[in-house]
Amino acid sequence: MSDMHGLKASRAVKAKPLIVQPIWDRLDHAVIVTDCNLVAPGPTIRYVNRAFTRLTGYRADEVIGRSPRLLQCPRTDPVVVATIRRDLHESETTRATLVNRRKDGTEYLCSLVITPLVGSTGNTEHFICVAEDLREAHSKSVLQRVSGELEQAQALIEDLERRQSEADGLIARQQSELAALIEQYRATCAQLEEVQERLALREGALERSSREFYRSDSELNASKEELRVMDEELRVALEQMEEANAQLAQSNEQLRRLQAADADKLQLLASASHDLRQPVMSMGLFLDVLRNRLGESERPILGGLLAAHVSIRTLLDGMLDSARLEAGALNPMVEPVPMAIMLDVIHNEFMLQAEMRGLRFRVKPCTATVSSDAQLLERILRNLVANALKYTATGGILLGCRQCCDAEGGRHLRIEVWDTGPGIAENNLRAIFEEFRQLDNRDRDQTRGVGLGLAIVARLGKQLNHRIGVRSWPGRGSVFSVTVPLVPKHSTSRGRSHAGRAS
C-alpha cells in the first residue's frame, strides 16, 4: 500500500519543477535532494549543493538524474540500506551511518539524516538528505575536547599538590593523637574485662536461683490451670448433655406426633382413594358408552363432558398424589416400561378432547423401552398433556420422544410435549412448578384447576430421579420434557402392560 502511495506521489512530483533554496549552497554539510519514487530502481537525485562536491568529488551535473546508489561501495551494509528504505516508506525521518565511496575510489564513513519533504497537498514530494564525513567531524571535536581537558588537568594538578601538603601535616598530627587514644582505650578495655568477669559470676548465680523459682511457680500454675480447665470442660459437658436430653425428648415428642399424623393421613388417603376414584372411573365408563351411542350433533356436548372428566380426574389425581407424597407413602416400582403402549393410551385419552377444542393432537410412535414406574410416568405425561391442552387456544400439541446421552455416556429417552400456547417468560419458568401457582389465573377460577399439575410433575420427577425440563418462547409456545433411562436392547425383561389400569 505504501509502495502505491509512493508511486502516485512520484508521478505528481515529476509534473512540478524543483525549487532549490540558495542557502543550501552555503551550508558546510552535503545536501542531496531526490524525488520520492521508492519503486525499483528507486529515487533519482534532483539537486546537490557545493558541500556535496567537496565531500564526494562528484559535480552536480555528474549525479543529477542518477540513483544515490552510485555512492555505495562493497562495504556498504545492506541491512542499514533496507532500514532506510523501510523508514522512507513509512514517511519517517531516518538516521544512519554508511561506508560510502568518493569519485576517486576512497572510502569514507558517512553520517546521513534523511527527511521527507511534504508538499501543500499533504503528500511526500521529495526526500532531503544531509550528509557529513563522520571522521572529519569527529577529529575536530576531539582536538577541541583534548585542549580543554588538558587545561583543566593542569589546574587540577596544581590544586592537588597544594592539598597534598596540607593533608600530610594533618595526618601526622592525627596519627600522634590516635596513638595516645589507643593507649587509653587498651587500659579501659582491661578494666572493663575485669568488671565483666565479676558481673558474669554474679549473673550466673542469680540466673540459677531465678530458674529454680520460676520452674516451681510454673509447675504450680500449670497444675491450677489444668484443674480449672478440667472443671470447665466437665461443667460444659454436663450442660450440653442436659440440653441434648431436652432436645431429644422434644424430638421424640415431635416424631411421635408426626407419626400419628402420618398414620391419620395414610388412613384418610386409603379411604379417599377408594371412595373418590370409584365414581370418577364409573363416569369414564359411561362416557365411553355415550361416545359410541351419540350422533355427530351431540359430539360437542360429549367433548365438554370428556374435558370435565379429565379435569376432575387430573385434579383428583393431583390431590391424592400430593397427599401420598406428603405422607411418604409413594414408593416407586421401577421396571422396564414399553413406551408404545403408554403413548397409545394417552393418545386415545386426549384425542377427542383436542378435536372438540379444534386442536391437533399428534403422537409420534416410539418402540423404545425405558426403566421407570409405569403408573407414575404415565401420571407425569398425562399432567403435561393436560396442561398443554389447557393453555393452547389454536394450533396443536405434539407428543414425541428422542434418544440422548448424559455426561457419563448413559443412554436416555427424552419424552417431550410441544404446544403452540402463549409461552412463558423466562423469569417465570421456575414459578410454574410451585403448588397452587397459575400465571394467568390470578382470580383463582377453580374451573381452570388449582395449579397442582406441574407441581406434581416436579415432585414425581424428583421421586423417580427423572429430570424435568422446560423451554418456552413467549408468543410461540412451550415444550415440557421428562428424561428417562433407556433399557438396553439386549435386556430380556419386558414391561408390564398398564392399558386400562386404574390410575
Beta strands, then each sheet from edge to edge (+ up, - down):
strand 1: 30-35
strand 2: 45-48
strand 3: 94-101
strand 4: 107-118
strand 5: 124-133
strand 6: 335-338
strand 7: 360-363
strand 8: 369-372
strand 9: 396-405
strand 10: 411-419
strand 11: 467-473
strand 12: 477-485
sheet 1: 2+ 1- 5+ 4- 3+
sheet 2: 6+ 8-
sheet 3: 7+ 9+ 10- 12+ 11-
end
